[in-house]
Amino acid sequence: MAFDANRDDLTVGVIGTGAMGRGIVQVAAAGGMRVLMTDTRPGAAAEARDFVDKMLARAAEKGSITRDEAAAATGRIQVVGGPADMKPCHVVIEAIVENLQAKQELFGELEAIVAPDCILATNTSSLSVVTIASKLKTPGRFAGLHFFNPVPLMKLVEVVEGLRTEAWVVEALMTVGRRMTREPVHLKDAPGFLVNQVGRGFTLEASHLAYEGIAGFIDVDRVMRDVGGFRMGPFELMELTGLDVTHPASELIYNQFFHEPRYRPNLIMRSRYEAGVLGRKTKRGFYDYDAEMKPVIAPEQPAPAAHPGSVWVSPAEPQGCAALTELLKKLGARIESGAKPDARALILVTPIGQDATTCAVEQGLDPKRTVAVDTLFPMAKRRTIMGTPLTDEGYRQGAHGLLASDGVPVTVCRDSPGFIAQRIVAMIVNIGCSIAQSRTAQPADIDKAVTLGLNYPHGPFKFGDVLGPGRVYQVLSSMHRIYGDPRYRPDIWLTRRARLGVSLLTPEP
């Protein structure tokens, strides 16, 4: 069907003028489109128009746009009485409550109002595009157009293709997204779409390892910021969004994927959700808050003054051994060079996906003197160590004191396959690979969506390539073997590329 998404008089309807709706109105009007907006609550659409007017004026004050451009954009916005007034629209975007019946009824009503070539789009973040379209007479012109909050600041928009969505609709919405100065990515309908699927690896795996007692919330956040390079840790993120948003979305994705283990939620989230301990909005969550709503965080304890007499580094992981040995030389450690450690030496291992216990047992090392160091990530801002359940406290403190002797903080966690950062990042990579394997989206689009929508330092494929596909595969395989939990099984997309020694971005014909 001939649909000109670049036409000068393109008219976009927006139904629902809450935070998301008014944001969509703003970027559509700023993109040169005429916008008709409405809301079921009396006066809500007019309030939203005034709000958008102020936001455009503020943008002009900051120099993002000119005053004339702001005035012109406001002039293109019109408040209308209801869906019946959407007849002139070329595209109608719904941004109402996340209720399946309400959305289906609205689109059923719109079908009888708008022209046959008018595109109908939903901004849903959690409901299936296919399911919403199932009641429509013309599902071919229906798709998802999922923006992120706050819309004017978040450049990403997901263009979600349903099973019966026609190609011209996807092409037109990609163009509309660009006209709104967003970065559109095309994907097929799937629970959680792209961003919310990948985001589960960050929050759920953090919750699992905290539930296992591997590390506390603050330590996990510190490691993921300083070691993983994330802007905020997973528990900080859940504090900001609120568990009343994060946990129901997690359960929904898990159920929609027929209990796929990779998306299994954790009791630590559910119990807090049910107790109403939701985060900043309840002034209590994984963190406590002071009167100014700043998180109450105890300062890190100073590193022990203890230092080992000598250190032996296991050669079992050559890359890790080399990286750690280089650091120890800079720290002035006395490093043993023998094939086996001296009877009193501190034993350091550098596991990829294994725990300290497994390393000690499989390498025939004394578990009382064995401490594991995470060398998969740079050790410039923070270092992570763990002992076995039998590690002598003196040796643990010796390792801590030595590795912190140049002022770089050290996080001590309990024994865990994959430490903290290895576990979480590997799950992010694995979920990204599973999305590509299912042909939901292309790897480059998945990476773009994650970096724009979640502000991660890398998308899952770039992350995997930076660390090395073979090493990420090793993390997951070791965790799968030790835990026996299918949520850690490496996706076949990752497995093949790791075995072939090629980039995770390598496509298939």
C-alpha positions, -999 to 999 in steps of 0.1 A, spaced: 0 0 0 13 35 -9 18 53 24 39 85 24 54 88 59 74 119 48 44 139 37 44 175 51 8 172 64 13 139 82 -12 139 111 -6 118 142 -32 110 168 -22 103 204 -48 88 228 -38 90 264 -19 120 277 -1 108 307 37 109 310 42 87 279 14 103 258 25 138 263 61 129 255 50 114 222 30 145 215 61 166 221 84 147 198 58 143 171 50 181 170 87 190 172 92 166 142 70 187 121 38 166 123 3 178 131 -9 162 164 -44 155 176 -45 145 213 -72 133 236 -78 117 270 -108 102 288 -102 123 318 -118 158 314 -92 185 311 -62 160 310 -54 166 273 -55 204 277 -32 201 308 -8 179 287 -8 204 259 2 232 283 29 210 297 43 203 263 42 240 255 63 247 286 88 219 276 92 233 241 97 268 255 123 254 279 141 237 250 142 270 232 156 287 263 184 261 264 191 266 227 180 231 216 155 247 192 147 282 182 117 302 197 101 301 163 104 264 161 90 260 196 60 282 187 54 263 154 55 229 172 30 241 198 8 254 170 7 220 154 -9 204 186 -47 203 188 -68 189 217 -98 169 204 -128 155 222 -122 117 217 -114 89 194 -142 100 170 -122 130 162 -92 110 150 -107 106 115 -81 129 98 -51 109 112 -26 90 92 -12 73 123 -29 69 157 -8 60 187 -24 46 219 -8 54 252 -36 44 277 -35 21 307 -18 -13 304 -51 -32 302 -56 -56 273 -94 -53 272 -93 -15 272 -67 -14 244 -87 -39 223 -119 -20 227 -102 13 218 -87 -1 186 -119 -18 177 -136 16 179 -109 33 159 -111 8 130 -146 22 123 -134 58 124 -101 62 106 -93 57 70 -84 22 58 -48 32 53 -44 48 88 -18 30 108 -28 19 143 0 16 169 2 8 206 28 21 230 24 -9 253 55 -20 272 43 -54 285 13 -67 264 17 -88 233 12 -68 201 -2 -100 185 -28 -104 213 -40 -68 211 -44 -72 173 -62 -105 176 -96 -88 179 -91 -64 149 -107 -67 115 -76 -52 99 -46 -65 119 -22 -59 90 -21 -21 97 -14 -26 134 20 -26 152 38 -17 183 55 17 187 72 15 221 88 47 234 108 50 266 102 74 295 110 103 295 102 103 257 119 136 248 152 124 264 152 87 255 161 84 218 150 48 213 117 36 199 110 0 193 89 -8 162 72 -41 170 60 -62 141 30 -85 149 24 -118 131 0 -101 107 16 -67 105 23 -58 69 57 -47 57 46 -12 47 34 -5 82 69 -13 97 86 8 70 63 37 76 67 36 114 105 35 111 103 67 91 78 83 116 102 74 144 131 91 126 109 122 119 104 123 157 142 124 160 141 89 177 163 60 168 140 32 157 148 -5 159 127 -31 142 118 -63 160 92 -91 159 67 -93 188 81 -111 218 76 -109 256 94 -78 269 104 -68 233 141 -61 232 151 -38 260 129 -53 288 141 -88 279 178 -79 281 172 -59 312 161 -90 331 197 -104 329 209 -73 349 182 -73 376 173 -109 380 208 -123 382 217 -97 407 187 -107 428 196 -144 425 232 -139 437 220 -117 466 194 -143 476 222 -169 477 241 -147 501 270 -141 477 271 -104 483 250 -75 497 230 -50 476 256 -22 480 285 -45 471 268 -57 440 260 -22 429 296 -11 436 310 -39 416 287 -34 386 295 3 385 333 1 390 340 -33 374 312 -37 349 312 0 339 274 5 344 261 40 353 242 25 382 240 -9 399 210 -33 395 196 -26 429 200 12 425 181 8 392 153 -11 409 151 15 436 146 42 410 120 23 389 102 7 419 96 -29 425 59 -24 418 71 -19 382 101 -42 380 87 -73 397 53 -76 379 71 -71 346 96 -98 355 68 -123 363 49 -114 332 79 -120 309 86 -153 327 51 -165 323 48 -153 287 79 -173 279 63 -205 294 86 -204 324 119 -202 304 145 -205 332 166 -175 320 137 -152 331 129 -169 364 122 -142 391 135 -144 426 119 -145 460 140 -116 471 120 -94 447 86 -109 453 88 -107 491 97 -70 490 71 -63 464 44 -80 486 56 -62 517 54 -28 499 91 -22 503 94 -8 468 123 16 467 125 54 467 88 59 463 82 41 497 113 56 512 126 21 518 139 -6 496 172 -23 491 185 9 506 172 31 535 168 68 529 174 99 550 151 130 553 165 144 520 158 111 502 195 102 499 204 66 503 220 57 536 252 40 527 279 30 552 314 38 540 336 10 529 358 -4 556 395 2 552 415 -26 537 434 -49 562 470 -40 568 479 -77 564 502 -88 535 512 -124 526 548 -135 528 547 -149 493 521 -155 466 517 -183 441 494 -177 411 477 -207 394 485 -210 357 453 -229 350 438 -198 333 468 -184 313 452 -150 306 441 -144 341 474 -156 355 493 -132 333 471 -102 342 472 -109 379 509 -116 379 515 -82 362 494 -64 388 511 -82 417 545 -72 404 534 -35 405 522 -41 440 556 -54 451 544 -89 460 570 -117 463 557 -141 436 567 -178 436 576 -193 403 575 -230 411 551 -255 396 535 -259 430 530 -234 458 552 -233 489 537 -248 520 528 -213 534 522 -193 503 489 -175 495 474 -193 466 456 -171 440 434 -186 413 417 -167 384 385 -186 375 363 -180 346 328 -191 357 341 -214 384 340 -208 422 371 -209 444 361 -244 458 360 -260 423 394 -244 415 409 -258 447 395 -293 443 401 -297 406 436 -282 407 446 -301 438 452 -269 459 450 -263 496 415 -248 501 426 -231 533 450 -209 514 431 -204 482 416 -171 472 400 -164 438 405 -131 419 382 -119 391 405 -110 362 379 -111 334 373 -74 338 398 -46 342 411 -43 377 418 -6 376 388 8 396 378 -22 418 389 -58 424 367 -87 434 380 -117 454 364 -147 471 376 -177 492 365 -212 497 343 -221 527 376 -233 543 399 -203 534 417 -192 565 408 -156 575 445 -147 576 450 -156 540 418 -139 530 429 -107 547 463 -110 532 449 -112 497 426 -83 504 454 -61 519 478 -69 491 453 -62 463 441 -30 479 476 -17 487 476 8 458 444 24 470 420 5 446 390 -8 466 385 -46 469 351 -63 473 351 -96 491 322 -118 482 313 -153 492 323 -183 470 303 -182 438 306 -196 403 313 -165 382 319 -139 410 295 -110 406 302 -92 373 309 -124 354 275 -138 364 255 -107 355 272 -97 323 272 -133 310 234 -134 315 230 -101 296 250 -115 267 232 -148 267 198 -133 266 209 -110 238 220 -141 219 187 -159 225 169 -129 210 190 -130 179 187 -168 176 149 -165 177 152 -140 148 133 -114 170 158 -88 159 192 -84 143 223 -83 166 232 -47 157 197 -35 165 197 -54 198 230 -37 208 216 -3 197 184 -8 216 202 -18 248 227 11 248 200 37 240 172 22 261 192 10 292 224 31 290 246 0 294 283 5 286 279 -19 257 251 -39 241 252 -77 247 270 -86 215 297 -58 219 300 -68 256 306 -104 246 331 -94 219 350 -72 244 353 -100 269 357 -127 243 329 -150 231 349 -180 242 353 -167 277 316 -157 281 307 -192 269 332 -206 295 315 -185 323 280 -199 314 292 -235 308 310 -236 342 280 -221 360 256 -245 343 278 -274 352 283 -264 389 247 -252 396 229 -277 373 204 -249 366 192 -246 330 190 -208 333 228 -208 327 229 -230 296 247 -211 268 224 -201 239 233 -219 207 240 -185 190 268 -179 215 280 -215 215 285 -216 178 304 -183 176 325 -191 206 335 -225 191 342 -209 157 362 -181 173 343 -153 156 324 -122 167 290 -126 183 278 -101 157 285 -126 129 252 -131 111 237 -162 96 227 -163 59 
